[in-house]
Amino acid sequence: MRVRVLGILSLFSVLIVVAVAASILTSVSRELTQELQINRVAALNRFAQLADDAVSTGDTSQLQRDMNRYSQLYGEGIVVHTPQATLTSGGLSPDRADVRDSIGRARLNLADTALAPVQPFGPRSEVIARSFGTASQVLGEAALDVDLGAARQKLRERWLLVVLAAVAGWTLLLLGAARVTGWVLRPVHRLTDAVAAFEESGRATRLREEGPPELQRLSRAFSAMAEHVAASMDSQRQLIADASHQLRNPVGALRLRADLLALELDAPAQRAAAAGLTRELEHVEGVLDGVLRLAAAEHRVQEGAVTGAGLVLGERAQHVDPWPVLQEAVERAEPAAVSAGARLELAPPPSPSLRVVSNRSDLADMVDELIGNAVKYAPGATIRVGVRAEAGRSGETAPGGEAVQQDRVVALVVTDDGPGLSEQELAAATTRFWRSPQHSATPGTGLGLAIVARLAEANGARLVLATAQPHGLVARVEFRATRQVPASGPGSPDGDDEAGRHGRARPDA
């Protein structure tokens, strides 16, 4: 925007400077022309008077001497035509075309003493002429070859001064326009950055009140609005988290009572009804647990445990080798996979080993959720789990400020050859409480992939879903690859101490 505004202001300033300079130059040219014309017409009138006297007396010697002196002094030629003779000085020939034309017009008693406006470049001289005699009779003509060189040189000098002054004035106008543009647009840019930051993080930023009064009022209004919206969003998230947490105890108590009630029932129909009630309570517990986990993940993203380029590590983030995490997740999911008729395959560890910057328990949560999702919705499928380095994003900064390896990401990949999802379903899969119509009969909350997406975002990664070939689903959690790997020891990349301190969250935790 700054370039566009400066371009428009520069164009207007150029037009203003050119208009002023043109007006000044026109005035200078007119002034020099008038000055030259007054002097030369006065000289021409004098020679016409001398020629008239010479015709009366019949003696032209004095006229010739005056003409010669004038030509020597000013370097301008003169031609005087009388009935008796034609006198010349300064080498001016009466046969020259312009001299002949001027004398012809003067012979017709037409005034030919007006000079064209002096221009910086053009013919070096211009002829003016007039007649002399009585009112009723033309006795002769006098022509003067006006030298325009000195006037043109003076005009060029003044043009140079005006052009230099115009350039200096335009530069000052441009600098002033740049200052004014910066003063006006600075709060606009701050507002744009604040809107983008609010869109990404949901955090309100109080803007500095600067610039024109209208923009100051806009900055105040945006700051108040952003603070109000951020407070409302925080209140909503807190309400959901608090409500989910407070409902867990009553739901747990209801489930206990339902279990006790089932023990007292004898009829098969009554026991079946009690079992159905227990299943519904288990579903409610699952939903509450999912909402709590999603709220915690969104809170971490909101608080900026890891927030985009130039990431700031949270206390629990570290360099982790993801392959052992995958191995543990596969071992935990093996019984459920066997029950569902699925087969889990873990790819060999990469060589050399890879590292990602993440919270280890979050990493385990994401892998558990993706494997559990594949087991649940792709029964009887082959589920392949692995980690590999691939081409990906570049030119970014990793958590802690480490340089990012160009065009490399570390991807945790969970692939199944089940029914998969359509393109439209892939786009909606990370929406909260969304479930595919083809899996409506399968128990679930619709929060699993949303939780994985938020946890990935909280750890500087991203969840990518795609269709497997020929069918199935590919879920990838992509971390930016880093060059920097800390040494082994307590709090090493393997993250054993970290996992020991904070524990490892289960998918249903």
DAQUICOR-V546289 format. One record per residue. SS is DSSP state (A for helix, B for strand, O for the rest). PHI is phi in radians with two decimals (* if undefined). Layout:
BEGIN
SS_PHI + SS_PHI
END
This chain:
BEGIN
O_* + A_-1.03 + A_-1.13 + A_-1.13 + A_-1.12 + A_-1.12 + A_-1.07 + A_-1.16 + A_-1.12 + A_-1.11 + A_-1.09 + A_-1.11 + A_-1.15 + A_-1.09 + A_-1.07 + A_-1.12 + A_-1.11 + A_-1.12 + A_-1.12 + A_-1.15 + A_-1.11 + A_-1.10 + A_-1.11 + A_-1.14 + A_-1.15 + A_-1.10 + A_-1.13 + A_-1.12 + A_-1.07 + A_-1.12 + A_-1.13 + A_-1.13 + A_-1.11 + A_-1.11 + A_-1.08 + A_-1.15 + A_-1.17 + A_-1.06 + A_-1.15 + A_-1.31 + A_-1.15 + A_-1.10 + A_-1.13 + A_-1.11 + A_-1.09 + A_-1.12 + A_-1.20 + A_-1.12 + A_-1.18 + A_-1.10 + A_-1.18 + A_-1.13 + A_-1.16 + A_-1.14 + A_-1.11 + A_-1.20 + A_-1.60 + O_1.40 + O_-1.97 + O_-1.84 + A_-1.12 + A_-1.10 + A_-1.08 + A_-1.13 + A_-1.09 + A_-1.12 + A_-1.12 + A_-1.13 + A_-1.07 + A_-1.09 + A_-1.13 + A_-1.12 + A_-1.30 + A_-1.88 + O_1.24 + O_-2.04 + O_-1.46 + B_-2.32 + B_-2.25 + B_-2.14 + B_-1.91 + B_-2.08 + O_-1.05 + O_-1.56 + O_-2.81 + B_-2.09 + B_-1.79 + B_-2.34 + B_-2.66 + O_1.20 + O_1.28 + O_-1.44 + O_-1.62 + O_-1.23 + O_-1.54 + O_-1.12 + A_-1.05 + A_-1.20 + A_-1.18 + A_-1.07 + A_-1.14 + A_-1.13 + A_-1.15 + A_-1.10 + A_-1.18 + A_-1.16 + A_-1.10 + O_-1.50 + O_1.11 + O_-1.75 + O_-1.20 + B_-2.37 + O_-1.98 + O_-1.58 + O_-1.58 + O_-1.20 + O_-0.94 + O_-1.17 + O_-2.04 + O_-1.05 + O_-2.37 + O_2.63 + O_-1.03 + O_-1.32 + B_-2.46 + B_-2.56 + B_-1.69 + B_-2.08 + B_-2.64 + B_-2.68 + B_-1.71 + B_-2.44 + B_2.47 + O_-1.72 + O_-1.14 + O_-1.86 + O_-2.47 + B_-1.58 + B_-1.61 + B_3.14 + B_-2.38 + B_-2.20 + B_-2.19 + B_-2.21 + B_-1.55 + B_-1.38 + B_-1.42 + O_-1.68 + A_-1.06 + A_-1.13 + A_-1.13 + A_-1.15 + A_-1.09 + A_-1.11 + A_-1.14 + A_-1.10 + A_-1.10 + A_-1.20 + A_-1.06 + A_-1.08 + A_-1.10 + A_-1.15 + A_-1.12 + A_-1.07 + A_-1.13 + A_-1.14 + A_-1.11 + A_-1.11 + A_-1.13 + A_-1.14 + A_-1.09 + A_-1.11 + A_-1.10 + A_-1.16 + A_-1.10 + A_-1.11 + A_-1.12 + A_-1.12 + A_-1.14 + A_-1.16 + A_-1.09 + A_-1.08 + A_-1.12 + A_-1.36 + A_-1.50 + A_-0.99 + A_-1.13 + A_-1.15 + A_-1.12 + A_-1.07 + A_-1.14 + A_-1.08 + A_-1.11 + A_-1.16 + A_-1.13 + A_-1.10 + A_-1.14 + A_-1.17 + A_-1.15 + A_-1.35 + A_-1.88 + O_1.31 + O_-1.64 + O_-1.43 + O_-2.13 + O_-1.38 + O_-1.46 + O_-1.24 + O_-1.57 + O_-2.55 + O_1.54 + O_-1.06 + A_-0.99 + A_-1.10 + A_-1.27 + A_-1.11 + A_-1.13 + A_-1.11 + A_-1.10 + A_-1.10 + A_-1.13 + A_-1.15 + A_-1.04 + A_-1.13 + A_-1.11 + A_-1.11 + A_-1.12 + A_-1.15 + A_-1.14 + A_-1.10 + A_-1.12 + A_-1.14 + A_-1.12 + A_-1.08 + A_-1.12 + A_-1.12 + A_-1.09 + A_-1.14 + A_-1.09 + A_-1.10 + A_-1.12 + A_-1.13 + A_-1.12 + A_-1.10 + A_-1.15 + A_-1.21 + A_-1.38 + A_-1.11 + A_-1.15 + A_-1.05 + A_-1.16 + A_-1.09 + A_-1.14 + A_-1.09 + A_-1.14 + A_-1.08 + A_-1.13 + A_-1.12 + A_-1.12 + A_-1.13 + A_-1.13 + A_-1.09 + A_-1.20 + A_-1.57 + O_-1.56 + O_-1.93 + O_-1.21 + A_-1.02 + A_-1.12 + A_-1.18 + A_-1.15 + A_-1.11 + A_-1.12 + A_-1.14 + A_-1.12 + A_-1.10 + A_-1.10 + A_-1.12 + A_-1.10 + A_-1.12 + A_-1.15 + A_-1.11 + A_-1.11 + A_-1.09 + A_-1.07 + A_-1.08 + A_-1.09 + A_-1.08 + A_-1.09 + A_-1.11 + A_-1.11 + A_-1.11 + A_-1.16 + A_-1.15 + A_-1.11 + A_-1.12 + A_-1.13 + A_-1.15 + A_-1.13 + A_-1.15 + A_-1.11 + A_-1.09 + A_-1.36 + O_1.38 + O_-0.98 + O_-2.49 + O_-2.33 + O_1.22 + O_-1.13 + O_1.24 + O_-1.15 + O_-1.98 + O_-1.24 + O_-1.33 + O_-1.12 + O_-1.67 + B_-1.47 + B_-2.78 + B_-1.37 + B_-2.20 + O_-1.45 + A_-1.30 + A_-1.11 + A_-1.03 + A_-1.12 + A_-1.11 + A_-1.06 + A_-1.13 + A_-1.14 + A_-1.12 + A_-1.11 + A_-1.19 + A_-1.51 + A_-1.02 + A_-1.04 + A_-1.13 + A_-1.14 + A_-1.09 + A_-1.11 + O_-1.52 + O_1.34 + O_-1.62 + B_-2.15 + B_-1.69 + B_-2.20 + B_-1.81 + O_-1.16 + O_-1.03 + O_-1.15 + O_-1.20 + O_-2.27 + O_-1.25 + O_-1.14 + O_-1.84 + O_-2.30 + B_-2.26 + B_-1.74 + B_-2.83 + B_-1.35 + A_-1.10 + A_-1.15 + A_-1.12 + A_-1.09 + A_-1.10 + A_-1.03 + A_-1.11 + A_-1.14 + A_-1.00 + A_-1.16 + A_-1.20 + A_-1.17 + A_-1.08 + A_-1.12 + A_-1.17 + A_-1.11 + A_-1.25 + A_-1.78 + O_-2.30 + O_-1.10 + O_1.40 + O_-1.55 + B_-1.68 + B_-1.96 + B_-1.90 + B_-2.18 + B_-2.90 + B_-2.37 + B_-2.71 + B_-1.62 + B_-2.42 + O_-1.20 + O_-2.96 + O_-1.22 + O_-2.56 + O_1.23 + O_-2.03 + B_-2.02 + O_-1.47 + A_-0.97 + A_1.47 + A_1.56 + O_-1.22 + B_-1.27 + B_-1.59 + B_-1.12 + B_-1.04 + B_1.00 + B_-2.36 + B_-2.36 + B_-1.77 + B_-1.96 + B_-1.61 + B_-2.06 + B_-2.13 + B_-2.13 + B_-2.29 + O_-1.88 + O_-1.40 + O_-1.21 + O_1.26 + O_-2.31 + O_-1.34 + A_-1.07 + A_-1.15 + A_-1.23 + A_-1.07 + A_-1.17 + A_-1.79 + O_-1.14 + O_-1.61 + O_-1.34 + O_-1.08 + O_1.15 + O_-1.45 + O_-2.40 + O_-1.21 + A_-1.00 + A_-1.26 + A_-2.02 + O_-1.12 + O_-1.47 + O_-1.52 + O_-1.05 + O_3.03 + O_-1.89 + O_1.34 + O_-1.94 + A_-1.02 + A_-1.19 + A_-1.11 + A_-1.14 + A_-1.07 + A_-1.07 + A_-1.24 + A_-1.11 + A_-1.08 + A_-1.10 + A_-1.16 + O_-1.95 + O_1.27 + O_-2.01 + B_-2.60 + B_-1.67 + B_-2.14 + B_-1.92 + B_-2.61 + B_-1.53 + O_-1.45 + O_-1.88 + O_-1.44 + O_-2.71 + O_2.11 + B_-2.29 + B_-2.02 + B_-1.95 + B_-2.19 + B_-1.88 + B_-1.74 + B_-1.86 + B_-1.31 + B_-1.31 + B_-2.10 + O_-1.43 + O_-1.44 + O_-2.27 + O_-1.23 + O_-1.27 + O_-1.27 + O_2.43 + O_-1.03 + O_1.26 + O_-1.29 + O_-0.99 + O_-1.15 + O_1.29 + A_-1.13 + A_-1.11 + A_-1.11 + A_-1.12 + A_-1.17 + A_-1.27 + A_-1.81 + O_1.36 + O_-2.10 + O_-1.23 + O_-1.54 + O_-1.02 + O_-1.73 + O_-1.38
END
